[in-house]
Amino acid sequence: MGRTGRAGLLGAAMAFARSPQGQRMIRDARRRYDTPENRALLREKVTGLRSRRRGQF
């Protein structure tokens, strides 16, 4: 896929995200996945990645 193809795809995705249907999907996904349990899991994963990176240098 050429440079214009990727840009076109990204533009289409951004346009969809701004549309009423895209906004509805984003809202539904946030409602479904933005829970205290998922936040804690994400925090654990990010902490693990940060500690692994420090050990590499």
N, CA, C and O atoms as a Tripos MOL2 file, in Angstrom:
@<TRIPOS>MOLECULE
protein
  228   227    57     0     0
PROTEIN
NO_CHARGES

@<TRIPOS>ATOM
      1 N           0.8560   -1.1810    0.0000 N.3       1 MET1
      2 CA          0.0000    0.0000    0.0000 C.3       1 MET1
      3 C           0.8950    1.2350    0.0000 C.2       1 MET1
      4 O           1.8000    1.3410    0.8280 O.2       1 MET1
      5 N           0.6640    2.1340   -0.8830 N.am      2 GLY2
      6 CA          1.4860    3.3270   -0.9990 C.3       2 GLY2
      7 C           1.1740    4.3490    0.0760 C.2       2 GLY2
      8 O           0.2700    4.1810    0.8940 O.2       2 GLY2
      9 N           1.9420    5.3890    0.0400 N.am      3 ARG3
     10 CA          1.7930    6.4370    1.0500 C.3       3 ARG3
     11 C           0.3980    7.0600    1.0150 C.2       3 ARG3
     12 O          -0.1950    7.2990    2.0670 O.2       3 ARG3
     13 N          -0.1220    7.3200   -0.1530 N.am      4 THR4
     14 CA         -1.4560    7.9240   -0.2450 C.3       4 THR4
     15 C          -2.5300    6.9480    0.2110 C.2       4 THR4
     16 O          -3.5630    7.3710    0.7300 O.2       4 THR4
     17 N          -2.3060    5.6460    0.0270 N.am      5 GLY5
     18 CA         -3.2740    4.6580    0.4720 C.3       5 GLY5
     19 C          -3.4180    4.6490    1.9730 C.2       5 GLY5
     20 O          -4.5290    4.5950    2.5020 O.2       5 GLY5
     21 N          -2.2840    4.7020    2.6650 N.am      6 ARG6
     22 CA         -2.3300    4.7240    4.1340 C.3       6 ARG6
     23 C          -2.9730    6.0040    4.6370 C.2       6 ARG6
     24 O          -3.7790    5.9880    5.5670 O.2       6 ARG6
     25 N          -2.6020    7.1140    4.0080 N.am      7 ALA7
     26 CA         -3.1710    8.3970    4.4270 C.3       7 ALA7
     27 C          -4.6750    8.4020    4.1880 C.2       7 ALA7
     28 O          -5.4420    8.9230    4.9980 O.2       7 ALA7
     29 N          -5.0860    7.8180    3.0700 N.am      8 GLY8
     30 CA         -6.5060    7.7530    2.7740 C.3       8 GLY8
     31 C          -7.2540    6.8870    3.7690 C.2       8 GLY8
     32 O          -8.3640    7.2170    4.1850 O.2       8 GLY8
     33 N          -6.6370    5.7750    4.1470 N.am      9 LEU9
     34 CA         -7.2490    4.8740    5.1170 C.3       9 LEU9
     35 C          -7.3440    5.5500    6.4850 C.2       9 LEU9
     36 O          -8.3650    5.4490    7.1640 O.2       9 LEU9
     37 N          -6.2840    6.2300    6.8780 N.am     10 LEU10
     38 CA         -6.2960    6.9340    8.1590 C.3      10 LEU10
     39 C          -7.3530    8.0380    8.1500 C.2      10 LEU10
     40 O          -8.0700    8.2250    9.1330 O.2      10 LEU10
     41 N          -7.4430    8.7600    7.0450 N.am     11 GLY11
     42 CA         -8.4500    9.8170    6.9350 C.3      11 GLY11
     43 C          -9.8570    9.2600    7.0230 C.2      11 GLY11
     44 O         -10.7310    9.8530    7.6550 O.2      11 GLY11
     45 N         -10.0740    8.1140    6.3830 N.am     12 ALA12
     46 CA        -11.3970    7.4890    6.4290 C.3      12 ALA12
     47 C         -11.7280    7.0460    7.8570 C.2      12 ALA12
     48 O         -12.8580    7.2060    8.3190 O.2      12 ALA12
     49 N         -10.7310    6.4890    8.5470 N.am     13 ALA13
     50 CA        -10.9510    6.0560    9.9330 C.3      13 ALA13
     51 C         -11.2490    7.2580   10.8330 C.2      13 ALA13
     52 O         -12.1240    7.1900   11.6970 O.2      13 ALA13
     53 N         -10.5300    8.3410   10.6300 N.am     14 MET14
     54 CA        -10.7640    9.5420   11.4370 C.3      14 MET14
     55 C         -12.1380   10.1420   11.1510 C.2      14 MET14
     56 O         -12.8280   10.6010   12.0620 O.2      14 MET14
     57 N         -12.5270   10.1320    9.8780 N.am     15 ALA15
     58 CA        -13.8510   10.6500    9.5170 C.3      15 ALA15
     59 C         -14.9430    9.7930   10.1540 C.2      15 ALA15
     60 O         -15.9400   10.3210   10.6460 O.2      15 ALA15
     61 N         -14.7570    8.4780   10.1440 N.am     16 PHE16
     62 CA        -15.7400    7.5960   10.7780 C.3      16 PHE16
     63 C         -15.8040    7.8580   12.2800 C.2      16 PHE16
     64 O         -16.8890    7.9020   12.8580 O.2      16 PHE16
     65 N         -14.6470    8.0310   12.9100 N.am     17 ALA17
     66 CA        -14.6210    8.2680   14.3570 C.3      17 ALA17
     67 C         -15.3510    9.5580   14.7250 C.2      17 ALA17
     68 O         -15.8960    9.6720   15.8230 O.2      17 ALA17
     69 N         -15.3650   10.5200   13.8200 N.am     18 ARG18
     70 CA        -16.0670   11.7880   14.0770 C.3      18 ARG18
     71 C         -17.5600   11.7120   13.7770 C.2      18 ARG18
     72 O         -18.3250   12.5710   14.2150 O.2      18 ARG18
     73 N         -17.9760   10.6900   13.0360 N.am     19 SER19
     74 CA        -19.3850   10.5770   12.6530 C.3      19 SER19
     75 C         -20.2360   10.1680   13.8460 C.2      19 SER19
     76 O         -19.6990    9.6550   14.8280 O.2      19 SER19
     77 N         -21.5430   10.3800   13.7910 N.am     20 PRO20
     78 CA        -22.4130    9.9660   14.8930 C.3      20 PRO20
     79 C         -22.3050    8.4660   15.1990 C.2      20 PRO20
     80 O         -22.2880    8.0730   16.3650 O.2      20 PRO20
     81 N         -22.2330    7.6300   14.1540 N.am     21 GLN21
     82 CA        -22.1080    6.1850   14.3770 C.3      21 GLN21
     83 C         -20.7700    5.8550   15.0360 C.2      21 GLN21
     84 O         -20.7070    5.0170   15.9350 O.2      21 GLN21
     85 N         -19.7040    6.5140   14.5880 N.am     22 GLY22
     86 CA        -18.3840    6.2860   15.1870 C.3      22 GLY22
     87 C         -18.3560    6.7340   16.6380 C.2      22 GLY22
     88 O         -17.8020    6.0390   17.4900 O.2      22 GLY22
     89 N         -18.9460    7.8850   16.9280 N.am     23 GLN23
     90 CA        -19.0060    8.3840   18.3040 C.3      23 GLN23
     91 C         -19.7810    7.4170   19.2010 C.2      23 GLN23
     92 O         -19.4090    7.1920   20.3520 O.2      23 GLN23
     93 N         -20.8630    6.8490   18.6600 N.am     24 ARG24
     94 CA        -21.6550    5.8840   19.4160 C.3      24 ARG24
     95 C         -20.8110    4.6430   19.7310 C.2      24 ARG24
     96 O         -20.8320    4.1390   20.8540 O.2      24 ARG24
     97 N         -20.0700    4.1600   18.7310 N.am     25 MET25
     98 CA        -19.2290    2.9780   18.9540 C.3      25 MET25
     99 C         -18.1430    3.2540   19.9860 C.2      25 MET25
    100 O         -17.8630    2.4040   20.8320 O.2      25 MET25
    101 N         -17.5300    4.4290   19.9260 N.am     26 ILE26
    102 CA        -16.4940    4.8050   20.8880 C.3      26 ILE26
    103 C         -17.0870    4.8770   22.2900 C.2      26 ILE26
    104 O         -16.4940    4.3820   23.2490 O.2      26 ILE26
    105 N         -18.2610    5.4950   22.4050 N.am     27 ARG27
    106 CA        -18.9330    5.6080   23.7090 C.3      27 ARG27
    107 C         -19.2520    4.2260   24.2760 C.2      27 ARG27
    108 O         -19.0270    3.9690   25.4590 O.2      27 ARG27
    109 N         -19.7790    3.3340   23.4260 N.am     28 ASP28
    110 CA        -20.1140    1.9760   23.8690 C.3      28 ASP28
    111 C         -18.8660    1.2180   24.3170 C.2      28 ASP28
    112 O         -18.8920    0.5260   25.3350 O.2      28 ASP28
    113 N         -17.7810    1.3440   23.5650 N.am     29 ALA29
    114 CA        -16.5380    0.6500   23.9270 C.3      29 ALA29
    115 C         -15.9940    1.1750   25.2460 C.2      29 ALA29
    116 O         -15.5470    0.3950   26.0870 O.2      29 ALA29
    117 N         -16.0290    2.4830   25.4330 N.am     30 ARG30
    118 CA        -15.5520    3.0490   26.7050 C.3      30 ARG30
    119 C         -16.4070    2.5540   27.8650 C.2      30 ARG30
    120 O         -15.8850    2.1880   28.9190 O.2      30 ARG30
    121 N         -17.7240    2.5430   27.6660 N.am     31 ARG31
    122 CA        -18.6220    2.0940   28.7320 C.3      31 ARG31
    123 C         -18.3530    0.6320   29.0850 C.2      31 ARG31
    124 O         -18.3850    0.2500   30.2550 O.2      31 ARG31
    125 N         -18.0920   -0.1650   28.0760 N.am     32 ARG32
    126 CA        -17.8950   -1.5970   28.2790 C.3      32 ARG32
    127 C         -16.5310   -1.9140   28.9050 C.2      32 ARG32
    128 O         -16.4330   -2.7900   29.7640 O.2      32 ARG32
    129 N         -15.4830   -1.2060   28.4790 N.am     33 TYR33
    130 CA        -14.1320   -1.5930   28.8800 C.3      33 TYR33
    131 C         -13.4750   -0.6740   29.8960 C.2      33 TYR33
    132 O         -12.4190   -1.0170   30.4290 O.2      33 TYR33
    133 N         -14.0600    0.4740   30.1810 N.am     34 ASP34
    134 CA        -13.4660    1.3860   31.1440 C.3      34 ASP34
    135 C         -13.9860    1.0490   32.5350 C.2      34 ASP34
    136 O         -14.8580    1.7290   33.0750 O.2      34 ASP34
    137 N         -13.4270   -0.0210   33.1010 N.am     35 THR35
    138 CA        -13.8300   -0.4770   34.4340 C.3      35 THR35
    139 C         -12.6330   -0.3960   35.3700 C.2      35 THR35
    140 O         -11.4930   -0.3700   34.9050 O.2      35 THR35
    141 N         -12.8660   -0.3550   36.6730 N.am     36 PRO36
    142 CA        -11.7410   -0.3380   37.6130 C.3      36 PRO36
    143 C         -10.8200   -1.5520   37.4340 C.2      36 PRO36
    144 O          -9.6040   -1.4310   37.5810 O.2      36 PRO36
    145 N         -11.3930   -2.7160   37.1180 N.am     37 GLU37
    146 CA        -10.5750   -3.9150   36.9320 C.3      37 GLU37
    147 C          -9.6530   -3.7610   35.7200 C.2      37 GLU37
    148 O          -8.4690   -4.0930   35.7840 O.2      37 GLU37
    149 N         -10.2070   -3.2540   34.6190 N.am     38 ASN38
    150 CA         -9.3950   -3.0690   33.4150 C.3      38 ASN38
    151 C          -8.3330   -1.9880   33.6040 C.2      38 ASN38
    152 O          -7.2290   -2.1000   33.0730 O.2      38 ASN38
    153 N          -8.6660   -0.9460   34.3570 N.am     39 ARG39
    154 CA         -7.6710    0.0920   34.6390 C.3      39 ARG39
    155 C          -6.5200   -0.4810   35.4480 C.2      39 ARG39
    156 O          -5.3560   -0.1830   35.1780 O.2      39 ARG39
    157 N          -6.8430   -1.3080   36.4460 N.am     40 ALA40
    158 CA         -5.8000   -1.9180   37.2710 C.3      40 ALA40
    159 C          -4.9260   -2.8460   36.4260 C.2      40 ALA40
    160 O          -3.7030   -2.8470   36.5670 O.2      40 ALA40
    161 N          -5.5480   -3.6290   35.5550 N.am     41 LEU41
    162 CA         -4.7990   -4.5300   34.6800 C.3      41 LEU41
    163 C          -3.8680   -3.7420   33.7610 C.2      41 LEU41
    164 O          -2.7090   -4.1160   33.5810 O.2      41 LEU41
    165 N          -4.3680   -2.6650   33.1860 N.am     42 LEU42
    166 CA         -3.5570   -1.8300   32.3180 C.3      42 LEU42
    167 C          -2.3860   -1.2260   33.0890 C.2      42 LEU42
    168 O          -1.2640   -1.1800   32.5840 O.2      42 LEU42
    169 N          -2.6470   -0.7630   34.3090 N.am     43 ARG43
    170 CA         -1.5760   -0.2000   35.1380 C.3      43 ARG43
    171 C          -0.4880   -1.2310   35.3970 C.2      43 ARG43
    172 O           0.7000   -0.9140   35.3370 O.2      43 ARG43
    173 N          -0.8940   -2.4750   35.6870 N.am     44 GLU44
    174 CA          0.0800   -3.5490   35.9020 C.3      44 GLU44
    175 C           0.9260   -3.7860   34.6620 C.2      44 GLU44
    176 O           2.1470   -3.9110   34.7530 O.2      44 GLU44
    177 N           0.2770   -3.8480   33.5010 N.am     45 LYS45
    178 CA          0.9920   -4.1060   32.2440 C.3      45 LYS45
    179 C           1.9840   -2.9960   31.9390 C.2      45 LYS45
    180 O           3.1240   -3.2670   31.5610 O.2      45 LYS45
    181 N           1.5560   -1.7360   32.1010 N.am     46 VAL46
    182 CA          2.4320   -0.6040   31.8110 C.3      46 VAL46
    183 C           3.6190   -0.6000   32.7770 C.2      46 VAL46
    184 O           4.7510   -0.3460   32.3680 O.2      46 VAL46
    185 N           3.3670   -0.8760   34.0320 N.am     47 THR47
    186 CA          4.4460   -0.9270   35.0200 C.3      47 THR47
    187 C           5.4490   -2.0180   34.6590 C.2      47 THR47
    188 O           6.6580   -1.8090   34.7540 O.2      47 THR47
    189 N           4.9510   -3.1780   34.2470 N.am     48 GLY48
    190 CA          5.8270   -4.2680   33.8470 C.3      48 GLY48
    191 C           6.6750   -3.9060   32.6440 C.2      48 GLY48
    192 O           7.8590   -4.2390   32.5990 O.2      48 GLY48
    193 N           6.0870   -3.2280   31.6690 N.am     49 LEU49
    194 CA          6.8430   -2.8150   30.4840 C.3      49 LEU49
    195 C           7.9090   -1.7970   30.8510 C.2      49 LEU49
    196 O           9.0310   -1.8640   30.3490 O.2      49 LEU49
    197 N           7.5730   -0.8660   31.7110 N.am     50 ARG50
    198 CA          8.5450    0.1580   32.1100 C.3      50 ARG50
    199 C           9.7170   -0.4780   32.8520 C.2      50 ARG50
    200 O          10.8680   -0.1120   32.6110 O.2      50 ARG50
    201 N           9.4470   -1.4060   33.7320 N.am     51 SER51
    202 CA         10.5330   -2.0130   34.5020 C.3      51 SER51
    203 C          11.4210   -2.8640   33.5960 C.2      51 SER51
    204 O          12.6340   -2.9220   33.7960 O.2      51 SER51
    205 N          10.8200   -3.5300   32.5940 N.am     52 ARG52
    206 CA         11.6240   -4.3230   31.6480 C.3      52 ARG52
    207 C          12.5170   -3.4380   30.8120 C.2      52 ARG52
    208 O          13.6580   -3.7990   30.5280 O.2      52 ARG52
    209 N          12.0130   -2.2800   30.4130 N.am     53 ARG53
    210 CA         12.8100   -1.3660   29.5930 C.3      53 ARG53
    211 C          13.9940   -0.8440   30.3800 C.2      53 ARG53
    212 O          15.0900   -0.7390   29.8300 O.2      53 ARG53
    213 N          13.8150   -0.5170   31.6300 N.am     54 ARG54
    214 CA         14.9180   -0.0170   32.4470 C.3      54 ARG54
    215 C          16.0330   -1.0310   32.5590 C.2      54 ARG54
    216 O          17.2110   -0.6730   32.5680 O.2      54 ARG54
    217 N          15.6630   -2.2990   32.6460 N.am     55 GLY55
    218 CA         16.6510   -3.3530   32.7640 C.3      55 GLY55
    219 C          17.4580   -3.5700   31.4950 C.2      55 GLY55
    220 O          18.5430   -4.1490   31.5440 O.2      55 GLY55
    221 N          16.9440   -3.1140   30.3590 N.am     56 GLN56
    222 CA         17.6270   -3.3120   29.0880 C.3      56 GLN56
    223 C          18.7610   -2.3250   28.8790 C.2      56 GLN56
    224 O          19.6920   -2.6170   28.1270 O.2      56 GLN56
    225 N          18.7110   -1.1620   29.5230 N.am     57 PHE57
    226 CA         19.7330   -0.1340   29.2640 C.3      57 PHE57
    227 C          20.9350   -0.3150   30.1230 C.2      57 PHE57
    228 O          21.8830    0.4640   30.0290 O.2      57 PHE57
@<TRIPOS>BOND
     1     1     2 1
     2     2     3 1
     3     3     4 2
     4     3     5 am
     5     5     6 1
     6     6     7 1
     7     7     8 2
     8     7     9 am
     9     9    10 1
    10    10    11 1
    11    11    12 2
    12    11    13 am
    13    13    14 1
    14    14    15 1
    15    15    16 2
    16    15    17 am
    17    17    18 1
    18    18    19 1
    19    19    20 2
    20    19    21 am
    21    21    22 1
    22    22    23 1
    23    23    24 2
    24    23    25 am
    25    25    26 1
    26    26    27 1
    27    27    28 2
    28    27    29 am
    29    29    30 1
    30    30    31 1
    31    31    32 2
    32    31    33 am
    33    33    34 1
    34    34    35 1
    35    35    36 2
    36    35    37 am
    37    37    38 1
    38    38    39 1
    39    39    40 2
    40    39    41 am
    41    41    42 1
    42    42    43 1
    43    43    44 2
    44    43    45 am
    45    45    46 1
    46    46    47 1
    47    47    48 2
    48    47    49 am
    49    49    50 1
    50    50    51 1
    51    51    52 2
    52    51    53 am
    53    53    54 1
    54    54    55 1
    55    55    56 2
    56    55    57 am
    57    57    58 1
    58    58    59 1
    59    59    60 2
    60    59    61 am
    61    61    62 1
    62    62    63 1
    63    63    64 2
    64    63    65 am
    65    65    66 1
    66    66    67 1
    67    67    68 2
    68    67    69 am
    69    69    70 1
    70    70    71 1
    71    71    72 2
    72    71    73 am
    73    73    74 1
    74    74    75 1
    75    75    76 2
    76    75    77 am
    77    77    78 1
    78    78    79 1
    79    79    80 2
    80    79    81 am
    81    81    82 1
    82    82    83 1
    83    83    84 2
    84    83    85 am
    85    85    86 1
    86    86    87 1
    87    87    88 2
    88    87    89 am
    89    89    90 1
    90    90    91 1
    91    91    92 2
    92    91    93 am
    93    93    94 1
    94    94    95 1
    95    95    96 2
    96    95    97 am
    97    97    98 1
    98    98    99 1
    99    99   100 2
   100    99   101 am
   101   101   102 1
   102   102   103 1
   103   103   104 2
   104   103   105 am
   105   105   106 1
   106   106   107 1
   107   107   108 2
   108   107   109 am
   109   109   110 1
   110   110   111 1
   111   111   112 2
   112   111   113 am
   113   113   114 1
   114   114   115 1
   115   115   116 2
   116   115   117 am
   117   117   118 1
   118   118   119 1
   119   119   120 2
   120   119   121 am
   121   121   122 1
   122   122   123 1
   123   123   124 2
   124   123   125 am
   125   125   126 1
   126   126   127 1
   127   127   128 2
   128   127   129 am
   129   129   130 1
   130   130   131 1
   131   131   132 2
   132   131   133 am
   133   133   134 1
   134   134   135 1
   135   135   136 2
   136   135   137 am
   137   137   138 1
   138   138   139 1
   139   139   140 2
   140   139   141 am
   141   141   142 1
   142   142   143 1
   143   143   144 2
   144   143   145 am
   145   145   146 1
   146   146   147 1
   147   147   148 2
   148   147   149 am
   149   149   150 1
   150   150   151 1
   151   151   152 2
   152   151   153 am
   153   153   154 1
   154   154   155 1
   155   155   156 2
   156   155   157 am
   157   157   158 1
   158   158   159 1
   159   159   160 2
   160   159   161 am
   161   161   162 1
   162   162   163 1
   163   163   164 2
   164   163   165 am
   165   165   166 1
   166   166   167 1
   167   167   168 2
   168   167   169 am
   169   169   170 1
   170   170   171 1
   171   171   172 2
   172   171   173 am
   173   173   174 1
   174   174   175 1
   175   175   176 2
   176   175   177 am
   177   177   178 1
   178   178   179 1
   179   179   180 2
   180   179   181 am
   181   181   182 1
   182   182   183 1
   183   183   184 2
   184   183   185 am
   185   185   186 1
   186   186   187 1
   187   187   188 2
   188   187   189 am
   189   189   190 1
   190   190   191 1
   191   191   192 2
   192   191   193 am
   193   193   194 1
   194   194   195 1
   195   195   196 2
   196   195   197 am
   197   197   198 1
   198   198   199 1
   199   199   200 2
   200   199   201 am
   201   201   202 1
   202   202   203 1
   203   203   204 2
   204   203   205 am
   205   205   206 1
   206   206   207 1
   207   207   208 2
   208   207   209 am
   209   209   210 1
   210   210   211 1
   211   211   212 2
   212   211   213 am
   213   213   214 1
   214   214   215 1
   215   215   216 2
   216   215   217 am
   217   217   218 1
   218   218   219 1
   219   219   220 2
   220   219   221 am
   221   221   222 1
   222   222   223 1
   223   223   224 2
   224   223   225 am
   225   225   226 1
   226   226   227 1
   227   227   228 2
@<TRIPOS>SUBSTRUCTURE
     1 MET1         2 RESIDUE 1 A MET
     2 GLY2         6 RESIDUE 1 A GLY
     3 ARG3        10 RESIDUE 1 A ARG
     4 THR4        14 RESIDUE 1 A THR
     5 GLY5        18 RESIDUE 1 A GLY
     6 ARG6        22 RESIDUE 1 A ARG
     7 ALA7        26 RESIDUE 1 A ALA
     8 GLY8        30 RESIDUE 1 A GLY
     9 LEU9        34 RESIDUE 1 A LEU
    10 LEU10       38 RESIDUE 1 A LEU
    11 GLY11       42 RESIDUE 1 A GLY
    12 ALA12       46 RESIDUE 1 A ALA
    13 ALA13       50 RESIDUE 1 A ALA
    14 MET14       54 RESIDUE 1 A MET
    15 ALA15       58 RESIDUE 1 A ALA
    16 PHE16       62 RESIDUE 1 A PHE
    17 ALA17       66 RESIDUE 1 A ALA
    18 ARG18       70 RESIDUE 1 A ARG
    19 SER19       74 RESIDUE 1 A SER
    20 PRO20       78 RESIDUE 1 A PRO
    21 GLN21       82 RESIDUE 1 A GLN
    22 GLY22       86 RESIDUE 1 A GLY
    23 GLN23       90 RESIDUE 1 A GLN
    24 ARG24       94 RESIDUE 1 A ARG
    25 MET25       98 RESIDUE 1 A MET
    26 ILE26      102 RESIDUE 1 A ILE
    27 ARG27      106 RESIDUE 1 A ARG
    28 ASP28      110 RESIDUE 1 A ASP
    29 ALA29      114 RESIDUE 1 A ALA
    30 ARG30      118 RESIDUE 1 A ARG
    31 ARG31      122 RESIDUE 1 A ARG
    32 ARG32      126 RESIDUE 1 A ARG
    33 TYR33      130 RESIDUE 1 A TYR
    34 ASP34      134 RESIDUE 1 A ASP
    35 THR35      138 RESIDUE 1 A THR
    36 PRO36      142 RESIDUE 1 A PRO
    37 GLU37      146 RESIDUE 1 A GLU
    38 ASN38      150 RESIDUE 1 A ASN
    39 ARG39      154 RESIDUE 1 A ARG
    40 ALA40      158 RESIDUE 1 A ALA
    41 LEU41      162 RESIDUE 1 A LEU
    42 LEU42      166 RESIDUE 1 A LEU
    43 ARG43      170 RESIDUE 1 A ARG
    44 GLU44      174 RESIDUE 1 A GLU
    45 LYS45      178 RESIDUE 1 A LYS
    46 VAL46      182 RESIDUE 1 A VAL
    47 THR47      186 RESIDUE 1 A THR
    48 GLY48      190 RESIDUE 1 A GLY
    49 LEU49      194 RESIDUE 1 A LEU
    50 ARG50      198 RESIDUE 1 A ARG
    51 SER51      202 RESIDUE 1 A SER
    52 ARG52      206 RESIDUE 1 A ARG
    53 ARG53      210 RESIDUE 1 A ARG
    54 ARG54      214 RESIDUE 1 A ARG
    55 GLY55      218 RESIDUE 1 A GLY
    56 GLN56      222 RESIDUE 1 A GLN
    57 PHE57      226 RESIDUE 1 A PHE
